C-alpha cells in the first residue's frame, strides 16, 4: 500500500475517483428513490453531443469547457424529456429512451465529423465514451471537487424540499412549493454529478456510478440521511478500490474496474443485507414456515382435545401423522413444542396440550376470528 500512496498518479486518480464516487452516491440516492434510474443513463449519453459541440465552437479540449458543454446538453435532454411527458401521451421511460438514442446518435455523428479536423484527431474526445480515469491530473481533480462540492452544498441547503419531493410530491404541491422548479433543480444536480464523471468513467458506464452505490445503500437502511451517507461511502470506496486494482494489475482499465467494484457491493448487499438481503429473507421464510407448521400441529391437538373431557388427554403420534404425513417434520415440530412447554409427553407415548399450550391455542383462534 505504501508504494501506491507514494505514487503521484495513483494518489491523483484515487482522490478524483473517491470524490466522484462520493458525489455520485449522494445524488444517486435521490434518483433511486424517485425511480429515475434510467435518467442517469439518458443524461450521460445525451451529454456526448455537448462535448463535441464545445470542442467545435471553442477548439479547446480543456476539461472544464468540455464539462460545460456536456452539462448544457445533459440539462437540455432532461428538459426535452419533461416537455415530452407533459405535452404528449408518451410515458417517462419511452421519452428517456427516445432522448437517449437521439442525443447519443448526434454525439457519435459529431465525433465522426471532428475526426476530419486536420489538427483534431478526435482531440481525445473518445475518452468520454469509456472514460480515462488513469489520465486524471491535479487540475481535473480540482474541477471535479469544485463542481461536485457546489452540488452537495445545494443539496444540503434544499435537503427538506428535496426529501419531500422524493417521497410525497403531491403533498409538496399542496404546500404551494415550486415542485416543478425543485424537480428541475434536483435533476440539474444529477446532471452535474454525471458530467463531472464522464472523463473518469465515460458515457457508457456513468449511469452505473449513479445507481450502484445508492442501490446498495438502499438494502441496508430505510432512513434517507443514512442511505445518502452509506451511498457516499460505497461510492468513494468503489472509486479507490477500482483505482487500486487497476494500478496493481496490468492492462486493467480504471473506469470499468470502478464500476465492477460498485456492482460487487450491490451484489453483496442484495445477498446479505439484514432486512432485504436474500439470505435473511430465506431465513425469515424458513422460520415463518416452521412457526406456521408448529401452530397447525398445536391447533390439531386442540381440536382432538375438544372431543375428550380433558385437554390433557394424550393423542398418539399415529393420529397426528394422518393430518401431517411428513413424519420427520412432525417429530421435529413436536420436540420444538415440547421444549417450549406447550405440549407434554404422556407415559403411553402420546402427546397432550399443557395449560400454556391450551391458552396459546385460544389466542391463535381469537386472532383468526378478528
C-alpha atoms as one frame of an Amber mdcrd trajectory, in Angstrom:
protein
   0.000   0.000   0.000   2.879   2.401   0.803   4.253   2.070  -2.705   0.876
   3.078  -4.124   0.496   6.032  -1.760   3.913   7.232  -2.847   2.838   7.206
  -6.486   1.592  10.641  -7.601  -0.540   9.193 -10.399  -2.288   6.743  -8.093
  -2.943   9.410  -5.457  -4.433  11.712  -8.077  -6.624   9.044  -9.628  -7.724
   7.655  -6.245  -8.612  11.103  -4.927 -10.504  12.035  -8.083 -12.474   8.779
  -8.208 -13.213   8.955  -4.468 -14.661  12.453  -4.853 -16.648  11.347  -7.882
 -17.977   8.316  -6.013 -18.983  10.461  -3.049 -20.924  12.940  -5.170 -22.496
  10.252  -7.353 -23.550   8.320  -4.282 -25.213  11.310  -2.636 -27.222  12.412
  -5.674 -27.827   8.892  -6.944 -29.767   8.135  -3.760 -32.456  10.592  -4.843
 -32.511   9.159  -8.362 -33.119   5.664  -6.981 -35.822   6.810  -4.557 -37.602
   8.774  -7.277 -37.420   5.794  -9.643 -35.301   7.765 -12.092 -32.562   5.197
 -12.537 -32.763   5.460 -16.330 -32.347   9.230 -16.143 -28.647   8.824 -15.373
 -28.209   6.654 -18.448 -30.105   9.122 -20.635 -28.237  12.191 -19.376 -24.809
  10.565 -19.642 -25.461   9.574 -23.265 -27.090  12.912 -24.045 -24.004  14.762
 -22.784 -21.868  13.433 -25.644 -23.045  15.932 -28.312 -22.380  18.739 -25.835
 -18.772  17.611 -25.578 -18.431  17.587 -29.352 -20.068  20.994 -29.825 -17.941
  22.528 -27.063 -14.806  21.432 -28.886 -16.072  22.553 -32.301 -17.058  26.011
 -31.021 -14.050  26.726 -28.783 -11.370  24.496 -30.303 -10.313  23.697 -26.748
 -10.239  20.346 -25.004  -9.882  21.792 -21.507 -11.890  19.590 -19.119 -13.890
  22.491 -17.710 -15.025  23.689 -21.157 -15.979  20.188 -22.239 -17.856  19.675
 -18.963 -19.823  22.865 -19.521 -20.813  21.645 -22.976 -21.742  18.229 -21.613
 -23.714  19.810 -18.778 -25.729  22.036 -21.097 -26.521  19.111 -23.399 -27.497
  16.896 -20.463 -29.682  19.607 -18.964 -31.340  20.193 -22.337 -32.052  16.463
 -22.576 -33.858  16.492 -19.214 -35.938  19.478 -20.314 -36.857  17.666 -23.536
 -37.918  14.615 -21.512 -40.044  16.832 -19.262 -41.685  18.519 -22.256 -42.415
  15.190 -23.945 -44.002  13.639 -20.846 -46.133  16.696 -20.045 -47.356  17.513
 -23.556 -47.758  14.069 -25.136 -49.025  10.616 -24.198 -45.525   9.167 -24.267
 -44.556   7.627 -20.934 -41.474   8.623 -18.958 -39.419   5.564 -19.907 -40.311
   5.978 -23.579 -39.245   9.631 -23.508 -35.936   8.687 -21.860 -35.225   6.030
 -24.474 -36.031   8.424 -27.308 -33.870  11.243 -25.956 -31.012   8.868 -25.127
 -30.846   7.401 -28.629 -31.285  10.691 -30.488 -28.737  12.671 -28.467 -26.227
   9.824 -28.431 -26.591   9.414 -32.190 -25.955  13.146 -32.669 -22.888  12.830
 -30.445 -21.428   9.996 -32.481 -22.025  11.960 -35.683 -20.203  14.954 -34.198
 -17.270  12.785 -33.114 -17.039  11.392 -36.646 -17.124  14.936 -38.000 -14.401
  16.044 -35.583 -12.145  13.258 -36.819 -11.915  15.104 -40.133 -10.358  18.150
 -38.482  -6.698  18.322 -39.578  -5.442  19.143 -36.071  -8.081  17.340 -34.034
  -7.509  13.612 -34.291 -10.743  13.433 -32.326  -8.950  15.514 -29.675  -9.112
  12.666 -27.173 -12.868  13.088 -27.040 -13.348   9.349 -27.452 -12.255   9.062
 -23.816 -15.684  10.380 -22.910 -17.209   7.201 -24.307 -15.447   4.761 -21.984
 -13.620   7.083 -19.622  -9.934   7.541 -18.962  -9.562   7.722 -15.208  -5.860
   6.877 -15.320  -5.252  10.117 -17.216  -6.652  12.354 -14.467  -4.379  15.202
 -13.447  -4.481  17.548 -10.494  -6.469  20.195 -12.397  -9.135  17.617 -13.265
  -9.476  16.626  -9.620  -9.835  20.254  -8.581 -12.551  20.783 -11.197 -14.420
  17.675 -10.026 -14.115  18.753  -6.399 -15.355  22.306  -7.006 -18.340  21.389
  -9.179 -19.233  18.407  -7.007 -18.824  20.426  -3.834 -21.216  23.092  -5.134
 -23.755  20.383  -5.976 -23.509  18.957  -2.448 -23.906  22.415  -0.899 -27.114
  22.978  -2.866 -28.292  19.514  -1.848 -27.780  20.344   1.837 -29.456  23.764
   1.549 -32.583  22.287  -0.038 -32.486  18.999   1.858 -36.014  19.234   3.299
 -37.551  20.273  -0.014 -35.780  17.552  -1.982 -36.708  14.973   0.659 -40.378
  15.932   0.469 -40.236  15.944  -3.325 -38.787  12.429  -3.363 -41.316  10.851
  -1.010 -44.539  12.841  -1.429 -44.589  15.283  -4.376 -48.364  15.681  -4.108
 -48.086  16.871  -0.512 -45.264  19.209  -1.552 -47.559  20.638  -4.219 -50.318
  21.149  -1.636 -47.874  23.233   0.423 -47.527  25.561  -2.590 -43.892  24.587
  -3.032 -42.421  25.181  -6.516 -42.443  21.480  -7.331 -41.503  21.931 -10.997
 -38.543  24.119 -10.100 -37.413  21.783  -7.344 -37.694  18.847  -9.716 -35.647
  20.653 -12.325 -33.133  21.744  -9.692 -32.619  18.223  -8.359 -32.301  16.919
 -11.899 -29.730  19.629 -12.634 -27.659  18.469  -9.664 -27.828  14.951 -11.048
 -26.637  16.292 -14.405 -23.670  17.906 -12.649 -22.752  14.613 -10.976 -22.914
  12.796 -14.306 -20.959  15.420 -16.224 -18.015  15.517 -13.812 -17.713  11.746
 -14.082 -17.720  11.440 -17.860 -13.988  11.870 -18.218 -13.355   9.325 -15.454
 -15.881   6.559 -16.115 -17.299   7.531 -19.514 -20.720   7.886 -21.076 -21.398
   4.163 -21.176 -20.680   3.428 -17.512 -21.512   6.676 -15.708 -25.116   5.676
 -15.109 -23.834   2.709 -13.100 -21.841   5.035 -10.831 -25.029   6.980 -10.145
 -27.214   3.973  -9.421 -24.962   1.247  -7.969 -23.873   2.908  -4.668 -27.431
   4.098  -3.966 -28.943   0.721  -4.823 -26.503  -0.976  -2.443 -27.165   1.540
   0.336 -30.931   1.109  -0.044 -30.590  -2.526   1.023 -29.193  -1.535   4.431
 -31.471   1.243   5.651 -34.860   2.931   5.400 -33.593   6.328   6.577 -32.816
   8.859   3.830 -29.936  10.537   5.655 -28.301   7.226   6.473 -28.870   5.987
   2.945 -27.155   9.035   1.456 -24.166   8.691   3.805 -23.808   4.950   3.145
 -24.134   5.566  -0.593 -21.401   8.202  -0.445 -19.068   5.847   1.438 -19.743
   2.993  -1.009 -19.129   5.313  -3.966 -15.857   6.581  -2.502 -14.595   3.095
  -1.596 -15.532   1.790  -5.042 -13.520   4.596  -6.635 -10.449   3.964  -4.517
 -10.800   0.185  -4.828 -11.089   0.371  -8.605  -8.060   2.647  -8.818  -6.068
   0.305  -6.583  -6.969  -2.807  -8.588  -6.254  -1.179 -11.946  -2.895   0.077
 -10.676  -1.828  -3.274  -9.242  -2.791  -5.222 -12.392  -1.549  -4.512 -15.888
  -3.916  -3.643 -18.733  -6.885  -3.242 -16.374  -8.920  -0.106 -17.228  -9.727
   2.045 -14.218 -13.250   3.207 -15.126 -14.795  -0.230 -15.737 -12.977  -1.597
 -12.688 -14.565   1.091 -10.506 -17.998   0.175 -11.833 -17.316  -3.524 -11.214
 -16.332  -2.740  -7.615 -19.556  -0.804  -7.089 -21.556  -3.588  -8.727 -19.865
  -6.113  -6.460 -21.000  -4.150  -3.409 -24.549  -4.155  -4.801 -24.422  -7.934
  -5.238 -23.139  -8.497  -1.699 -25.751  -6.100  -0.283 -28.587  -7.803  -2.131
 -27.459 -11.150  -0.723 -26.603 -10.397   2.926 -28.263  -7.091   3.897 -30.104
  -7.764   7.206 -33.578  -6.530   6.248 -33.721  -7.007   2.474 -30.953  -9.499
   1.738 -31.825 -12.762   0.022 -30.137 -14.814   2.748 -32.077 -13.197   5.576
 -35.263 -13.296   3.543 -34.837 -17.036   3.114 -34.144 -17.399   6.840 -37.287
 -15.412   7.664 -39.367 -17.555   5.322 -37.978 -20.754   6.826 -38.684 -19.581
  10.374 -42.165 -18.452   9.395 -42.896 -21.804   7.747 -41.745 -23.621  10.883
 -43.889 -21.375  13.056 -46.944 -21.993  10.896 -46.365 -25.756  10.974 -45.991
 -25.662  14.751 -49.196 -23.666  15.109 -51.013 -26.114  12.819 -49.928 -29.090
  14.953 -50.872 -27.250  18.132 -54.349 -26.423  16.787 -54.815 -30.022  15.631
 -54.083 -31.224  19.169 -56.575 -28.630  20.396 -59.317 -29.948  18.079 -58.596
 -33.519  19.152 -58.684 -32.477  22.823 -62.112 -30.895  22.401 -63.527 -34.353
  21.710 -62.500 -35.509  25.203 -63.317 -34.397  28.720 -59.817 -33.070  29.413
 -57.338 -31.162  27.260 -54.654 -33.304  28.895 -55.930 -36.371  27.081 -52.959
 -37.783  25.137 -53.019 -38.470  21.408 -50.712 -40.878  19.691 -48.329 -39.720
  17.020 -50.043 -42.006  14.533 -53.209 -39.900  14.756 -51.222 -36.757  14.075
 -49.485 -38.383  11.096 -52.848 -38.614   9.354 -53.027 -34.802   9.482 -49.287
 -34.286   8.878 -47.875 -37.013   6.597 -44.268 -35.735   6.770 -43.008 -37.811
   9.684 -39.592 -36.156  10.062 -41.085 -32.666  10.134 -43.823 -33.779  12.561
 -41.356 -35.211  15.066 -39.156 -32.120  14.859 -42.122 -29.809  15.451 -43.390
 -31.929  18.350 -39.986 -31.762  20.021 -39.914 -27.996  19.476 -43.375 -27.536
  21.017 -42.375 -29.755  23.924 -39.237 -27.710  24.588 -41.399 -24.570  24.717
 -43.681 -26.144  27.304 -46.743 -26.103  25.042 -47.227 -29.883  24.948 -46.237
 -32.789  27.189 -45.419 -36.454  26.661 -47.743 -38.989  28.291 -46.482 -42.220
  29.799 -48.228 -44.076  26.985 -46.141 -42.178  24.433 -48.949 -39.852  23.372
 -48.872 -36.080  23.206 -51.137 -33.708  25.103 -51.563 -29.960  25.453 -50.300
 -28.239  28.574 -52.221 -25.386  30.168 -49.888 -22.914  28.458 -50.434 -24.684
  25.153 -54.207 -24.509  25.643 -54.025 -20.756  26.257 -51.820 -20.339  23.195
 -54.381 -22.140  21.028 -57.159 -19.916  22.304 -55.070 -16.859  21.469 -54.437
 -18.117  17.944 -58.148 -18.772  17.397 -59.055 -15.321  18.701 -56.644 -13.754
  16.156 -58.254 -15.688  13.325 -61.704 -14.532  14.398 -60.590 -10.899  14.451
